[in-house]
Amino acid sequence: MQVTYNHDAPALAVVNEIKYYMALSVLKKMLADGVITSENYNKATVAVAERYRVLRYDI
């Protein structure tokens, strides 16, 4: 994927990576606090990665 540089606004791919990272951070915190199980964490990371069309970080 080629991402063009625009100093006024980041590319959509960059914005999606940031959104994915933010969601992943929340999920990791929820997993650490025992709010969700590891099975649900794995399912959620896949769903969020698909939603933002990015590669998963923890493959």
All heavy atoms as TSV, in Angstrom:
chain	resi	resn	atom	element	x	y	z
A	1	MET	N	N	0.850	-1.164	0.000
A	1	MET	CA	C	0.000	0.000	0.000
A	1	MET	C	C	0.896	1.228	0.000
A	1	MET	O	O	1.799	1.351	0.805
A	1	MET	CB	C	-0.893	-0.015	1.236
A	1	MET	CG	C	-1.655	1.255	1.421
A	1	MET	SD	S	-2.543	1.460	3.000
A	1	MET	CE	C	-3.053	-0.138	3.445
A	2	GLN	N	N	0.644	2.131	-0.892
A	2	GLN	CA	C	1.416	3.363	-0.967
A	2	GLN	C	C	0.634	4.473	-0.273
A	2	GLN	O	O	-0.513	4.741	-0.602
A	2	GLN	CB	C	1.682	3.737	-2.413
A	2	GLN	CG	C	2.552	4.957	-2.552
A	2	GLN	CD	C	2.864	5.254	-4.014
A	2	GLN	OE1	O	2.367	4.600	-4.901
A	2	GLN	NE2	N	3.676	6.245	-4.236
A	3	VAL	N	N	1.269	5.101	0.699
A	3	VAL	CA	C	0.648	6.184	1.449
A	3	VAL	C	C	1.330	7.480	1.040
A	3	VAL	O	O	2.533	7.632	1.197
A	3	VAL	CB	C	0.777	5.961	2.967
A	3	VAL	CG1	C	0.174	7.117	3.726
A	3	VAL	CG2	C	0.135	4.653	3.371
A	4	THR	N	N	0.553	8.388	0.509
A	4	THR	CA	C	1.118	9.666	0.090
A	4	THR	C	C	1.192	10.614	1.284
A	4	THR	O	O	0.394	10.539	2.212
A	4	THR	CB	C	0.274	10.314	-1.024
A	4	THR	OG1	O	-1.056	10.497	-0.538
A	4	THR	CG2	C	0.242	9.429	-2.255
A	5	TYR	N	N	2.149	11.510	1.241
A	5	TYR	CA	C	2.352	12.452	2.332
A	5	TYR	C	C	1.616	13.751	2.046
A	5	TYR	O	O	1.726	14.321	0.974
A	5	TYR	CB	C	3.844	12.748	2.511
A	5	TYR	CG	C	4.106	13.778	3.569
A	5	TYR	CD1	C	3.954	13.467	4.906
A	5	TYR	CD2	C	4.484	15.066	3.232
A	5	TYR	CE1	C	4.176	14.416	5.886
A	5	TYR	CE2	C	4.715	16.022	4.209
A	5	TYR	CZ	C	4.553	15.682	5.534
A	5	TYR	OH	O	4.765	16.620	6.502
A	6	ASN	N	N	0.848	14.190	3.030
A	6	ASN	CA	C	0.153	15.463	2.963
A	6	ASN	C	C	0.362	16.128	4.319
A	6	ASN	O	O	-0.116	15.630	5.342
A	6	ASN	CB	C	-1.336	15.257	2.674
A	6	ASN	CG	C	-2.109	16.552	2.639
A	6	ASN	OD1	O	-1.570	17.616	2.914
A	6	ASN	ND2	N	-3.372	16.463	2.318
A	7	HIS	N	N	1.059	17.221	4.348
A	7	HIS	CA	C	1.366	17.865	5.627
A	7	HIS	C	C	0.151	18.481	6.315
A	7	HIS	O	O	0.205	18.814	7.490
A	7	HIS	CB	C	2.466	18.913	5.447
A	7	HIS	CG	C	2.046	20.096	4.631
A	7	HIS	ND1	N	1.953	20.051	3.267
A	7	HIS	CD2	C	1.689	21.332	5.000
A	7	HIS	CE1	C	1.547	21.239	2.817
A	7	HIS	NE2	N	1.383	22.032	3.847
A	8	ASP	N	N	-0.970	18.633	5.606
A	8	ASP	CA	C	-2.171	19.214	6.213
A	8	ASP	C	C	-3.031	18.184	6.934
A	8	ASP	O	O	-3.702	18.506	7.912
A	8	ASP	CB	C	-3.018	19.909	5.143
A	8	ASP	CG	C	-2.338	21.137	4.581
A	8	ASP	OD1	O	-1.607	21.798	5.341
A	8	ASP	OD2	O	-2.537	21.424	3.389
A	9	ALA	N	N	-3.047	16.962	6.437
A	9	ALA	CA	C	-3.887	15.923	7.034
A	9	ALA	C	C	-3.237	14.562	6.821
A	9	ALA	O	O	-2.713	14.294	5.743
A	9	ALA	CB	C	-5.272	15.936	6.402
A	10	PRO	N	N	-3.264	13.703	7.837
A	10	PRO	CA	C	-2.679	12.375	7.669
A	10	PRO	C	C	-3.526	11.515	6.718
A	10	PRO	O	O	-4.731	11.726	6.568
A	10	PRO	CB	C	-2.687	11.793	9.082
A	10	PRO	CG	C	-3.736	12.556	9.804
A	10	PRO	CD	C	-3.785	13.909	9.176
A	11	ALA	N	N	-2.892	10.556	6.116
A	11	ALA	CA	C	-3.583	9.638	5.219
A	11	ALA	C	C	-4.563	8.777	6.008
A	11	ALA	O	O	-4.381	8.537	7.210
A	11	ALA	CB	C	-2.580	8.757	4.493
A	12	LEU	N	N	-5.586	8.291	5.339
A	12	LEU	CA	C	-6.594	7.457	5.983
A	12	LEU	C	C	-5.967	6.202	6.581
A	12	LEU	O	O	-6.355	5.760	7.661
A	12	LEU	CB	C	-7.695	7.077	4.987
A	12	LEU	CG	C	-8.838	6.234	5.536
A	12	LEU	CD1	C	-9.547	6.958	6.676
A	12	LEU	CD2	C	-9.813	5.887	4.435
A	13	ALA	N	N	-4.974	5.640	5.916
A	13	ALA	CA	C	-4.296	4.455	6.440
A	13	ALA	C	C	-3.627	4.751	7.774
A	13	ALA	O	O	-3.649	3.924	8.700
A	13	ALA	CB	C	-3.267	3.951	5.430
A	14	VAL	N	N	-3.046	5.914	7.904
A	14	VAL	CA	C	-2.396	6.303	9.165
A	14	VAL	C	C	-3.445	6.512	10.261
A	14	VAL	O	O	-3.267	6.062	11.393
A	14	VAL	CB	C	-1.549	7.576	8.965
A	14	VAL	CG1	C	-0.985	8.069	10.282
A	14	VAL	CG2	C	-0.447	7.330	7.956
A	15	VAL	N	N	-4.528	7.155	9.928
A	15	VAL	CA	C	-5.609	7.377	10.896
A	15	VAL	C	C	-6.172	6.040	11.369
A	15	VAL	O	O	-6.407	5.846	12.573
A	15	VAL	CB	C	-6.716	8.264	10.278
A	15	VAL	CG1	C	-7.924	8.335	11.188
A	15	VAL	CG2	C	-6.182	9.656	9.981
A	16	ASN	N	N	-6.353	5.105	10.448
A	16	ASN	CA	C	-6.873	3.786	10.820
A	16	ASN	C	C	-5.902	3.030	11.719
A	16	ASN	O	O	-6.323	2.334	12.646
A	16	ASN	CB	C	-7.208	2.972	9.580
A	16	ASN	CG	C	-8.497	3.439	8.932
A	16	ASN	OD1	O	-9.294	4.133	9.554
A	16	ASN	ND2	N	-8.705	3.064	7.693
A	17	GLU	N	N	-4.613	3.146	11.471
A	17	GLU	CA	C	-3.613	2.512	12.343
A	17	GLU	C	C	-3.691	3.091	13.747
A	17	GLU	O	O	-3.596	2.362	14.739
A	17	GLU	CB	C	-2.205	2.713	11.784
A	17	GLU	CG	C	-1.874	1.841	10.618
A	17	GLU	CD	C	-1.615	0.386	10.992
A	17	GLU	OE1	O	-1.345	0.077	12.166
A	17	GLU	OE2	O	-1.679	-0.450	10.079
A	18	ILE	N	N	-3.854	4.395	13.849
A	18	ILE	CA	C	-3.952	5.042	15.166
A	18	ILE	C	C	-5.217	4.590	15.891
A	18	ILE	O	O	-5.182	4.262	17.084
A	18	ILE	CB	C	-3.911	6.573	15.018
A	18	ILE	CG1	C	-2.539	7.013	14.514
A	18	ILE	CG2	C	-4.265	7.268	16.333
A	18	ILE	CD1	C	-2.461	8.451	14.058
A	19	LYS	N	N	-6.329	4.542	15.190
A	19	LYS	CA	C	-7.587	4.091	15.791
A	19	LYS	C	C	-7.471	2.648	16.266
A	19	LYS	O	O	-7.935	2.296	17.354
A	19	LYS	CB	C	-8.737	4.233	14.802
A	19	LYS	CG	C	-9.155	5.654	14.550
A	19	LYS	CD	C	-10.276	5.707	13.532
A	19	LYS	CE	C	-10.724	7.118	13.233
A	19	LYS	NZ	N	-11.806	7.144	12.237
A	20	TYR	N	N	-6.836	1.815	15.434
A	20	TYR	CA	C	-6.655	0.419	15.820
A	20	TYR	C	C	-5.786	0.307	17.068
A	20	TYR	O	O	-6.101	-0.437	17.989
A	20	TYR	CB	C	-6.034	-0.372	14.669
A	20	TYR	CG	C	-5.633	-1.773	15.075
A	20	TYR	CD1	C	-6.597	-2.731	15.364
A	20	TYR	CD2	C	-4.305	-2.135	15.192
A	20	TYR	CE1	C	-6.236	-4.011	15.761
A	20	TYR	CE2	C	-3.939	-3.410	15.575
A	20	TYR	CZ	C	-4.910	-4.347	15.862
A	20	TYR	OH	O	-4.557	-5.607	16.248
A	21	TYR	N	N	-4.705	1.064	17.117
A	21	TYR	CA	C	-3.813	1.012	18.270
A	21	TYR	C	C	-4.536	1.455	19.541
A	21	TYR	O	O	-4.348	0.861	20.606
A	21	TYR	CB	C	-2.573	1.874	18.034
A	21	TYR	CG	C	-1.565	1.742	19.131
A	21	TYR	CD1	C	-0.722	0.648	19.188
A	21	TYR	CD2	C	-1.485	2.707	20.130
A	21	TYR	CE1	C	0.203	0.510	20.217
A	21	TYR	CE2	C	-0.570	2.573	21.160
A	21	TYR	CZ	C	0.265	1.474	21.202
A	21	TYR	OH	O	1.160	1.344	22.222
A	22	MET	N	N	-5.368	2.471	19.431
A	22	MET	CA	C	-6.126	2.946	20.590
A	22	MET	C	C	-7.098	1.870	21.079
A	22	MET	O	O	-7.204	1.612	22.287
A	22	MET	CB	C	-6.871	4.237	20.248
A	22	MET	CG	C	-5.944	5.417	20.050
A	22	MET	SD	S	-6.733	6.905	19.404
A	22	MET	CE	C	-8.094	7.135	20.499
A	23	ALA	N	N	-7.804	1.237	20.146
A	23	ALA	CA	C	-8.743	0.179	20.515
A	23	ALA	C	C	-8.004	-1.010	21.125
A	23	ALA	O	O	-8.458	-1.600	22.116
A	23	ALA	CB	C	-9.549	-0.258	19.296
A	24	LEU	N	N	-6.853	-1.351	20.564
A	24	LEU	CA	C	-6.060	-2.460	21.077
A	24	LEU	C	C	-5.578	-2.164	22.494
A	24	LEU	O	O	-5.566	-3.053	23.355
A	24	LEU	CB	C	-4.873	-2.728	20.152
A	24	LEU	CG	C	-4.061	-3.978	20.423
A	24	LEU	CD1	C	-4.913	-5.230	20.213
A	24	LEU	CD2	C	-2.845	-4.019	19.527
A	25	SER	N	N	-5.211	-0.938	22.763
A	25	SER	CA	C	-4.770	-0.542	24.106
A	25	SER	C	C	-5.890	-0.729	25.124
A	25	SER	O	O	-5.656	-1.212	26.243
A	25	SER	CB	C	-4.301	0.908	24.112
A	25	SER	OG	O	-3.187	1.068	23.284
A	26	VAL	N	N	-7.090	-0.354	24.750
A	26	VAL	CA	C	-8.244	-0.526	25.644
A	26	VAL	C	C	-8.503	-2.004	25.889
A	26	VAL	O	O	-8.737	-2.428	27.032
A	26	VAL	CB	C	-9.495	0.166	25.064
A	26	VAL	CG1	C	-10.739	-0.198	25.851
A	26	VAL	CG2	C	-9.305	1.666	25.026
A	27	LEU	N	N	-8.435	-2.797	24.832
A	27	LEU	CA	C	-8.666	-4.234	24.980
A	27	LEU	C	C	-7.607	-4.880	25.871
A	27	LEU	O	O	-7.918	-5.738	26.695
A	27	LEU	CB	C	-8.692	-4.911	23.608
A	27	LEU	CG	C	-9.914	-4.624	22.742
A	27	LEU	CD1	C	-9.700	-5.143	21.328
A	27	LEU	CD2	C	-11.159	-5.238	23.358
A	28	LYS	N	N	-6.353	-4.474	25.729
A	28	LYS	CA	C	-5.286	-5.021	26.572
A	28	LYS	C	C	-5.518	-4.672	28.033
A	28	LYS	O	O	-5.304	-5.498	28.925
A	28	LYS	CB	C	-3.925	-4.486	26.132
A	28	LYS	CG	C	-3.393	-5.157	24.899
A	28	LYS	CD	C	-2.012	-4.626	24.550
A	28	LYS	CE	C	-1.477	-5.285	23.299
A	28	LYS	NZ	N	-0.131	-4.797	22.955
A	29	LYS	N	N	-5.955	-3.456	28.297
A	29	LYS	CA	C	-6.254	-3.031	29.665
A	29	LYS	C	C	-7.417	-3.840	30.232
A	29	LYS	O	O	-7.382	-4.276	31.383
A	29	LYS	CB	C	-6.586	-1.531	29.671
A	29	LYS	CG	C	-6.999	-0.991	31.005
A	29	LYS	CD	C	-5.850	-0.864	31.959
A	29	LYS	CE	C	-6.289	-0.091	33.181
A	29	LYS	NZ	N	-5.833	-0.672	34.413
A	30	MET	N	N	-8.442	-4.060	29.407
A	30	MET	CA	C	-9.588	-4.856	29.850
A	30	MET	C	C	-9.168	-6.292	30.156
A	30	MET	O	O	-9.630	-6.881	31.138
A	30	MET	CB	C	-10.692	-4.824	28.794
A	30	MET	CG	C	-11.363	-3.478	28.644
A	30	MET	SD	S	-12.535	-3.417	27.270
A	30	MET	CE	C	-13.829	-4.469	27.883
A	31	LEU	N	N	-8.287	-6.847	29.337
A	31	LEU	CA	C	-7.784	-8.197	29.563
A	31	LEU	C	C	-6.978	-8.248	30.858
A	31	LEU	O	O	-7.151	-9.164	31.669
A	31	LEU	CB	C	-6.935	-8.650	28.373
A	31	LEU	CG	C	-6.330	-10.043	28.462
A	31	LEU	CD1	C	-7.416	-11.108	28.519
A	31	LEU	CD2	C	-5.395	-10.296	27.284
A	32	ALA	N	N	-6.112	-7.277	31.071
A	32	ALA	CA	C	-5.283	-7.239	32.274
A	32	ALA	C	C	-6.123	-7.086	33.539
A	32	ALA	O	O	-5.782	-7.646	34.587
A	32	ALA	CB	C	-4.278	-6.096	32.173
A	33	ASP	N	N	-7.234	-6.348	33.440
A	33	ASP	CA	C	-8.107	-6.136	34.595
A	33	ASP	C	C	-9.105	-7.264	34.800
A	33	ASP	O	O	-9.890	-7.239	35.747
A	33	ASP	CB	C	-8.865	-4.813	34.448
A	33	ASP	CG	C	-7.963	-3.604	34.571
A	33	ASP	OD1	O	-6.807	-3.762	35.019
A	33	ASP	OD2	O	-8.403	-2.492	34.206
A	34	GLY	N	N	-9.125	-8.245	33.898
A	34	GLY	CA	C	-10.034	-9.372	34.028
A	34	GLY	C	C	-11.444	-9.087	33.566
A	34	GLY	O	O	-12.362	-9.849	33.873
A	35	VAL	N	N	-11.643	-8.018	32.833
A	35	VAL	CA	C	-12.973	-7.654	32.350
A	35	VAL	C	C	-13.401	-8.581	31.208
A	35	VAL	O	O	-14.573	-8.941	31.098
A	35	VAL	CB	C	-13.010	-6.178	31.894
A	35	VAL	CG1	C	-14.354	-5.812	31.301
A	35	VAL	CG2	C	-12.670	-5.268	33.062
A	36	ILE	N	N	-12.438	-8.968	30.362
A	36	ILE	CA	C	-12.725	-9.886	29.262
A	36	ILE	C	C	-11.771	-11.074	29.337
A	36	ILE	O	O	-10.692	-10.989	29.922
A	36	ILE	CB	C	-12.612	-9.204	27.872
A	36	ILE	CG1	C	-11.202	-8.647	27.646
A	36	ILE	CG2	C	-13.654	-8.129	27.697
A	36	ILE	CD1	C	-10.971	-8.096	26.248
A	37	THR	N	N	-12.180	-12.178	28.736
A	37	THR	CA	C	-11.338	-13.373	28.699
A	37	THR	C	C	-10.355	-13.270	27.536
A	37	THR	O	O	-10.529	-12.443	26.633
A	37	THR	CB	C	-12.194	-14.630	28.511
A	37	THR	OG1	O	-12.846	-14.562	27.230
A	37	THR	CG2	C	-13.236	-14.771	29.602
A	38	SER	N	N	-9.354	-14.112	27.557
A	38	SER	CA	C	-8.372	-14.091	26.470
A	38	SER	C	C	-9.018	-14.512	25.150
A	38	SER	O	O	-8.631	-14.030	24.081
A	38	SER	CB	C	-7.175	-14.980	26.793
A	38	SER	OG	O	-7.573	-16.312	26.971
A	39	GLU	N	N	-10.004	-15.403	25.211
A	39	GLU	CA	C	-10.716	-15.803	23.996
A	39	GLU	C	C	-11.462	-14.611	23.386
A	39	GLU	O	O	-11.386	-14.376	22.172
A	39	GLU	CB	C	-11.707	-16.924	24.311
A	39	GLU	CG	C	-12.475	-17.401	23.091
A	39	GLU	CD	C	-13.490	-18.483	23.433
A	39	GLU	OE1	O	-13.414	-19.069	24.537
A	39	GLU	OE2	O	-14.356	-18.741	22.583
A	40	ASN	N	N	-12.149	-13.854	24.221
A	40	ASN	CA	C	-12.857	-12.669	23.725
A	40	ASN	C	C	-11.889	-11.584	23.268
A	40	ASN	O	O	-12.168	-10.854	22.319
A	40	ASN	CB	C	-13.807	-12.125	24.780
A	40	ASN	CG	C	-15.039	-12.987	24.941
A	40	ASN	OD1	O	-15.408	-13.726	24.038
A	40	ASN	ND2	N	-15.669	-12.910	26.092
A	41	TYR	N	N	-10.741	-11.488	23.936
A	41	TYR	CA	C	-9.714	-10.532	23.518
A	41	TYR	C	C	-9.244	-10.857	22.106
A	41	TYR	O	O	-9.146	-9.967	21.261
A	41	TYR	CB	C	-8.541	-10.562	24.500
A	41	TYR	CG	C	-7.331	-9.809	24.011
A	41	TYR	CD1	C	-7.259	-8.424	24.116
A	41	TYR	CD2	C	-6.257	-10.480	23.428
A	41	TYR	CE1	C	-6.150	-7.729	23.659
A	41	TYR	CE2	C	-5.152	-9.797	22.968
A	41	TYR	CZ	C	-5.100	-8.427	23.089
A	41	TYR	OH	O	-4.002	-7.743	22.623
A	42	ASN	N	N	-8.955	-12.127	21.852
A	42	ASN	CA	C	-8.498	-12.541	20.523
A	42	ASN	C	C	-9.553	-12.272	19.452
A	42	ASN	O	O	-9.244	-11.787	18.364
A	42	ASN	CB	C	-8.106	-14.013	20.521
A	42	ASN	CG	C	-6.841	-14.275	21.301
A	42	ASN	OD1	O	-5.996	-13.396	21.430
A	42	ASN	ND2	N	-6.712	-15.465	21.844
A	43	LYS	N	N	-10.791	-12.585	19.768
A	43	LYS	CA	C	-11.879	-12.331	18.804
A	43	LYS	C	C	-12.025	-10.832	18.532
A	43	LYS	O	O	-12.228	-10.410	17.398
A	43	LYS	CB	C	-13.198	-12.888	19.339
A	43	LYS	CG	C	-13.279	-14.390	19.343
A	43	LYS	CD	C	-14.602	-14.844	19.927
A	43	LYS	CE	C	-14.684	-16.347	20.036
A	43	LYS	NZ	N	-15.965	-16.776	20.643
A	44	ALA	N	N	-11.919	-10.037	19.581
A	44	ALA	CA	C	-12.082	-8.589	19.430
A	44	ALA	C	C	-10.941	-7.977	18.625
A	44	ALA	O	O	-11.170	-7.086	17.806
A	44	ALA	CB	C	-12.185	-7.924	20.805
A	45	THR	N	N	-9.712	-8.445	18.846
A	45	THR	CA	C	-8.593	-7.889	18.088
A	45	THR	C	C	-8.729	-8.188	16.605
A	45	THR	O	O	-8.411	-7.333	15.769
A	45	THR	CB	C	-7.236	-8.409	18.600
A	45	THR	OG1	O	-7.210	-9.830	18.530
A	45	THR	CG2	C	-6.959	-7.929	20.005
A	46	VAL	N	N	-9.223	-9.371	16.286
A	46	VAL	CA	C	-9.453	-9.715	14.874
A	46	VAL	C	C	-10.538	-8.818	14.291
A	46	VAL	O	O	-10.389	-8.265	13.201
A	46	VAL	CB	C	-9.840	-11.204	14.730
A	46	VAL	CG1	C	-10.308	-11.515	13.317
A	46	VAL	CG2	C	-8.675	-12.094	15.111
A	47	ALA	N	N	-11.620	-8.643	15.021
A	47	ALA	CA	C	-12.736	-7.831	14.536
A	47	ALA	C	C	-12.317	-6.371	14.344
A	47	ALA	O	O	-12.678	-5.746	13.335
A	47	ALA	CB	C	-13.907	-7.914	15.515
A	48	VAL	N	N	-11.559	-5.836	15.275
A	48	VAL	CA	C	-11.135	-4.443	15.172
A	48	VAL	C	C	-10.153	-4.263	14.010
A	48	VAL	O	O	-10.237	-3.291	13.256
A	48	VAL	CB	C	-10.528	-3.945	16.504
A	48	VAL	CG1	C	-9.918	-2.570	16.359
A	48	VAL	CG2	C	-11.586	-3.933	17.593
A	49	ALA	N	N	-9.245	-5.212	13.845
A	49	ALA	CA	C	-8.295	-5.144	12.728
A	49	ALA	C	C	-9.032	-5.195	11.391
A	49	ALA	O	O	-8.701	-4.450	10.459
A	49	ALA	CB	C	-7.286	-6.279	12.813
A	50	GLU	N	N	-10.029	-6.053	11.298
A	50	GLU	CA	C	-10.819	-6.125	10.066
A	50	GLU	C	C	-11.603	-4.843	9.848
A	50	GLU	O	O	-11.740	-4.375	8.723
A	50	GLU	CB	C	-11.759	-7.328	10.107
A	50	GLU	CG	C	-11.033	-8.650	9.978
A	50	GLU	CD	C	-11.948	-9.837	10.143
A	50	GLU	OE1	O	-13.149	-9.653	10.473
A	50	GLU	OE2	O	-11.466	-10.967	9.957
A	51	ARG	N	N	-12.112	-4.275	10.919
A	51	ARG	CA	C	-12.901	-3.045	10.820
A	51	ARG	C	C	-12.065	-1.896	10.252
A	51	ARG	O	O	-12.519	-1.138	9.408
A	51	ARG	CB	C	-13.444	-2.679	12.203
A	51	ARG	CG	C	-13.949	-1.261	12.375
A	51	ARG	CD	C	-15.188	-0.988	11.546
A	51	ARG	NE	N	-15.719	0.318	11.786
A	51	ARG	CZ	C	-15.392	1.409	11.086
A	51	ARG	NH1	N	-14.521	1.328	10.122
A	51	ARG	NH2	N	-15.939	2.559	11.355
A	52	TYR	N	N	-10.834	-1.779	10.735
A	52	TYR	CA	C	-9.974	-0.689	10.290
A	52	TYR	C	C	-9.066	-1.070	9.124
A	52	TYR	O	O	-8.256	-0.267	8.679
A	52	TYR	CB	C	-9.145	-0.155	11.461
A	52	TYR	CG	C	-9.996	0.569	12.465
A	52	TYR	CD1	C	-10.142	0.100	13.758
A	52	TYR	CD2	C	-10.696	1.718	12.115
A	52	TYR	CE1	C	-10.937	0.762	14.682
A	52	TYR	CE2	C	-11.493	2.387	13.024
A	52	TYR	CZ	C	-11.606	1.900	14.298
A	52	TYR	OH	O	-12.406	2.555	15.205
A	53	ARG	N	N	-9.181	-2.309	8.669
A	53	ARG	CA	C	-8.407	-2.808	7.524
A	53	ARG	C	C	-6.901	-2.658	7.734
A	53	ARG	O	O	-6.190	-2.094	6.906
A	53	ARG	CB	C	-8.843	-2.112	6.236
A	53	ARG	CG	C	-10.276	-2.391	5.883
A	53	ARG	CD	C	-10.660	-1.729	4.593
A	53	ARG	NE	N	-12.059	-2.018	4.302
A	53	ARG	CZ	C	-12.896	-1.147	3.805
A	53	ARG	NH1	N	-12.486	0.067	3.508
A	53	ARG	NH2	N	-14.131	-1.475	3.581
A	54	VAL	N	N	-6.458	-3.157	8.887
A	54	VAL	CA	C	-5.031	-3.138	9.213
A	54	VAL	C	C	-4.612	-4.556	9.599
A	54	VAL	O	O	-5.454	-5.432	9.838
A	54	VAL	CB	C	-4.720	-2.169	10.378
A	54	VAL	CG1	C	-5.059	-0.745	10.014
A	54	VAL	CG2	C	-5.448	-2.580	11.649
A	55	LEU	N	N	-3.304	-4.790	9.670
A	55	LEU	CA	C	-2.793	-6.074	10.149
A	55	LEU	C	C	-2.757	-6.067	11.662
A	55	LEU	O	O	-2.467	-5.051	12.282
A	55	LEU	CB	C	-1.384	-6.308	9.596
A	55	LEU	CG	C	-1.267	-6.452	8.091
A	55	LEU	CD1	C	0.199	-6.582	7.690
A	55	LEU	CD2	C	-2.069	-7.639	7.598
A	56	ARG	N	N	-3.052	-7.226	12.236
A	56	ARG	CA	C	-3.004	-7.336	13.699
A	56	ARG	C	C	-1.583	-7.212	14.191
A	56	ARG	O	O	-0.644	-7.675	13.559
A	56	ARG	CB	C	-3.576	-8.688	14.140
A	56	ARG	CG	C	-5.077	-8.767	13.968
A	56	ARG	CD	C	-5.622	-10.112	14.357
A	56	ARG	NE	N	-5.103	-10.585	15.620
A	56	ARG	CZ	C	-5.037	-11.877	15.929
A	56	ARG	NH1	N	-5.437	-12.781	15.087
A	56	ARG	NH2	N	-4.554	-12.237	17.090
A	57	TYR	N	N	-1.396	-6.588	15.340
A	57	TYR	CA	C	-0.072	-6.409	15.912
A	57	TYR	C	C	0.448	-7.665	16.589
A	57	TYR	O	O	1.627	-7.885	16.677
A	57	TYR	CB	C	-0.068	-5.278	16.935
A	57	TYR	CG	C	-0.184	-3.897	16.355
A	57	TYR	CD1	C	-0.659	-2.838	17.106
A	57	TYR	CD2	C	0.190	-3.632	15.043
A	57	TYR	CE1	C	-0.757	-1.562	16.587
A	57	TYR	CE2	C	0.089	-2.354	14.512
A	57	TYR	CZ	C	-0.388	-1.332	15.296
A	57	TYR	OH	O	-0.480	-0.072	14.784
A	58	ASP	N	N	-0.448	-8.479	17.112
A	58	ASP	CA	C	-0.017	-9.626	17.941
A	58	ASP	C	C	-0.088	-10.958	17.216
A	58	ASP	O	O	-0.326	-11.983	17.822
A	58	ASP	CB	C	-0.846	-9.676	19.214
A	58	ASP	CG	C	-2.338	-9.825	18.919
A	58	ASP	OD1	O	-2.755	-9.632	17.779
A	58	ASP	OD2	O	-3.074	-10.153	19.870
A	59	ILE	N	N	0.142	-10.961	15.936
A	59	ILE	CA	C	0.105	-12.221	15.183
A	59	ILE	C	C	1.337	-13.035	15.526
A	59	ILE	O	O	2.404	-12.548	15.610
A	59	ILE	CB	C	0.014	-11.965	13.666
A	59	ILE	CG1	C	-1.336	-11.371	13.343
A	59	ILE	CG2	C	0.231	-13.239	12.887
A	59	ILE	CD1	C	-1.522	-11.029	11.888
